[in-house]
Amino acid sequence: MSNNELEVMAQKNEQKKVTIEQLIAKAKKMKETQTQEVYFKSLDATLTIKKVDEAVILRGLDRIGNGEDMAAFMDVAKELIYNSCDILRNKELQETFECVEPYDIVEKVLTMSERTDLYAKILAFNGFDESDIGSIIKNA
């Protein structure tokens, strides 16, 4: 083994192990950060997004598949936004905008560009790495 390899192994052995206290602190912080405000110029206001169930995100990513269908990507984005923004689930709002399906409110309120940006922000807020998000959107 080279000195470099021994040094790397020594560094790995010196890394701290996680403690119960650290995990409890992380759990408390996660509970405190369940919502985030996102500003939209077209609305001149913010929308509150919330964290969504991981299964919702994963089912959406499965539907996007290899990313060759932009319409499928926009449908997935619309559904994720709908599930993340409680205000968009308001029945009166949906009736006022004459939505056929509840998810339609997302298209009525936000531009395509805003939906794409918000989709990325929701993924990031739910723990996705920036490079993963870029790959998802680029491949759509």
C-alpha positions, -999 to 999 in steps of 0.1 A, spaced: 0 0 0 12 35 -8 15 62 18 -15 80 1 -37 49 5 -27 45 42 -34 82 48 -69 79 33 -76 48 54 -64 67 85 -87 96 77 -117 73 73 -110 57 107 -108 91 124 -142 102 112 -167 108 139 -196 83 144 -230 98 145 -246 101 179 -282 97 191 -282 134 200 -272 144 165 -300 123 150 -326 137 174 -314 172 166 -318 164 129 -353 151 134 -363 182 153 -349 204 126 -367 184 99 -400 189 117 -394 227 120 -387 230 82 -418 215 67 -427 246 46 -409 272 25 -421 304 7 -414 307 -30 -418 341 -47 -435 344 -81 -431 376 -101 -463 369 -121 -483 368 -88 -462 394 -70 -465 371 -40 -452 339 -25 -467 305 -25 -461 282 4 -447 248 -5 -446 219 18 -426 187 19 -444 158 2 -443 121 7 -413 105 -9 -435 79 -27 -452 108 -46 -419 120 -59 -407 85 -68 -439 76 -86 -435 108 -106 -399 101 -115 -409 66 -126 -435 82 -149 -409 105 -165 -389 74 -173 -360 81 -197 -371 117 -201 -381 117 -238 -417 129 -231 -419 166 -222 -457 163 -218 -453 135 -192 -427 157 -174 -450 186 -172 -478 164 -159 -456 151 -132 -445 186 -123 -481 198 -122 -491 169 -98 -461 175 -75 -468 212 -74 -505 205 -66 -495 181 -38 -470 206 -24 -492 237 -24 -522 235 -1 -537 267 -14 -541 252 -49 -563 224 -35 -590 249 -27 -623 238 -44 -636 274 -47 -604 285 -64 -606 255 -88 -643 263 -96 -634 300 -102 -608 290 -127 -631 264 -143 -608 235 -138 -619 202 -152 -595 182 -130 -581 195 -97 -545 195 -110 -555 219 -138 -553 248 -113 -515 246 -115 -516 255 -152 -541 282 -147 -521 300 -120 -484 294 -131 -466 298 -164 -448 268 -179 -415 283 -169 -427 289 -133 -439 253 -131 -405 240 -142 -387 262 -117 -411 253 -89 -408 216 -96 -370 219 -92 -374 239 -59 -398 213 -45 -374 185 -53 -346 205 -37 -367 212 -6 -374 175 -4 -337 167 -3 -327 162 -39 -292 172 -48 -289 201 -73 -271 180 -99 -298 153 -97 -325 179 -103 -305 193 -133 -303 158 -148 -340 151 -143 -350 184 -160 -324 182 -187 -335 147 -197 -372 156 -198 
